Amino acid sequence: MKKFEAIVVIFILSFFTTKTLLAQVKYSRDSSYIKSKTETNNLISNYKNNFPDTAIEKFHVLIPLNFMGNIGLPNPNYLLNYNSLPLGFNLLNTPYFNDRFTRNKIEYLQTKGPYANLMGIAGSRTYQVFNLHFTNTFKNKLNINLKFNRNSSKGFYRNQQTFTNNFYTSLNYTAKNKRSGFYAYVLANTNKHFENGGLLSDTLSTNNVLQLKEVLQVRNSTANRKNSNMDAMINPWFRLNKGGDSVAKHFLQFKTSAGFDILKFKDAAINRSNYLIFYFDTLKTRDSIAYLTLHNTTSYDFISKNNNLKFSIGYKNEINKVYQLQDSLFFNDIVEVRVSNSKAVFTNDSLKFKKIYLENNFYGGYVFFGTNTGNYKLEDNFEINFLGKWQHKLALDLLAEQRQADYIFNNWISNHYQWWNNGYLPTTTFKANFNYSNAKHFGANVFVENRNNYLYFDNVALPMQYNKAITTLGINLFASITLLKHLGISINQTIQQTSNSVYVRLPQSVSTAKLFYTGVLAKGNLQLKTGLQVDIFSKFYPYKYSPATQVFYLQENTETGFYPYTTAYINARIKPVNFFIKLENVLQGFVGKDYFFVPGYYQPDRAFRFGLAWQFFD
């Protein structure tokens, strides 16, 4: 991996040096300059306009909040959101969703020229972030897309240092005669950090809230974790019939992907007080688990002559090998169906011109043989775009599925925890997500989920199953208003409810308010927004974290407090450069000591950050 990282760094330095020597001569305003689609059934999914976001409204929060207090650490999910996992075997969901590239984050692009974006962020406690994005389409046939993220931070507490490297490159190619082509990607992630187990006392006192945090005792000073994975895919396709775009098209598509994950946890000095339950065979623990997966898919695809209707039916075989203290082999045979419909509606009268774009995508999958036999997934994604002055957008996502428990719930053998053949029942889930937004800075989102046979980790971090239904509901409202051309206020309010708060831990209310000044200065060359942001989470009993298994589990001893997380910021833009300066947790030491979301793991103290992003179109 070190050799791989060195190659990437050399490439980045060469690229940056070349760009520095060349003058910036072009800045595109073409909304269709970049089109993208995510990794799925690649042949029948549509490219959509994806011009880089140049707004400075949220530039100071480019890095999402980590509820464990430092970038690159594991992160519990306290905010309801719609997500969809592939059908089939799953080992576990490692809690690094903000710090990893995954298959569903892979993008394929089409561009009208080269594009690059360099971003760097730095600040207190050796906080460093570097992101690179480069893409170009050659002769309208081959597109190369590359993304690289690297971040690290020492943190404010003992043994909190983190290192993260994420890389992927994707390619898509279409032959000149449009009879063949391929999609492909390679990705690699490394998440490495110390595991301090949180503060020994779990909470701060009024006496040490302003104390240097490195002097406070933590539960573990000898443990560290390193997760790494590599994944690669090749997806060739062939058109079966001749003719141009004016006739229906028939395709044969193949897809092969392989991935390898290694999860390592090391602790040089086992202390029974650090772990709730453990079994050890030496005085040191070197728990690790490796996971190999291989997927092969064959499908027939149809596209109508007007491109409005697209259909795919295919067969997928997956093989999964888990290497722990006892090795296991899992396989599945899956049949998959996808249908895509799209339509553009134009209206033109003497008063106004409208364009309405409708798109619907349906997926159905069923495991007919193997480890997960009987599992199914039905999903529908519907979207309406009103392209005009207000640019309204309506979207509805529906999901019904039954899936086997992740491997970690039924089987686990390590120095710390051991269970085998728990035999938990499959989980049945229904989700619905409705979203509305417009260009006039207003949006609303409603999410509802009903889940039977809910799986969780109890108060000693052991897997359990609740055999009744649990329903969760989330409502989010967003509004932003600018008065007198310069003074503005924006409010984002989230309400979350669950039918069983014993097992599902959520803050019932999450409020974000911004008071800001906005303006265009320096003869129109400088766009500026400066203000104050306050985030408030209602009290709740959060999850606790187990370093040995990377799971968040129930606890009833510690409740979060009412604490206003306050940030002062300046966002600015001088085309083509965006930059920000901010001071996080401004009120630290003045409004209480309960600035945490996981017992023992605190949010950063008052911290200074600044960042810069530079776009290149030549």
Secondary structure, DSSP 8 states (H G I E B T S, - for coil): -HHHHHHHHHHHHHHHHHHHHS--------TTSEEEEESSSTTTS--EE-------TTGGG-S---TTSSTTS-----S-------SS------S-TTS---GGG-EEEEESS-EEEEEEEEETTTEEEEEEEEEEEETTTEEEEEEEEEEEE--SSTT--EEEEEEEEEEEEE-TTSSEEEEEEEEEEEEEEE---SBTTSS--TTTTTS-GGGS-BS-SSEEEEEEEEEEEEEEEEE-S---TTS-EEEEEEEEEEEEEEEEEEESS--GGG-SS---SSSSEEEEEEEEEEEEEEEEEEE-TTSSEEEEEEEEEEEEEEESSS-EEEEEEEEEEEEEEEEEEEEE-SS-EEEEEEEEEEEEEEEEEETTTT-EEEEEEEEEEEESSS-EEEEEEEEEEEE---HHHH-EESSS-EE-------EEEEEEEEEEEETTTEEEEEEEEEEESEEEE-TTS-EEEE-S-EEEEEEEEEEEEEETTTEEEEEEEEEEEES-TTT----SEEEEEEEEEEEEETTTTEEEEEEEEEEEE------EEETTTTEEE--SS------EEEEEEEEEEETTEEEEEEEESTTTTTS-S--EEETTEE---SEEEEEEEEEE--
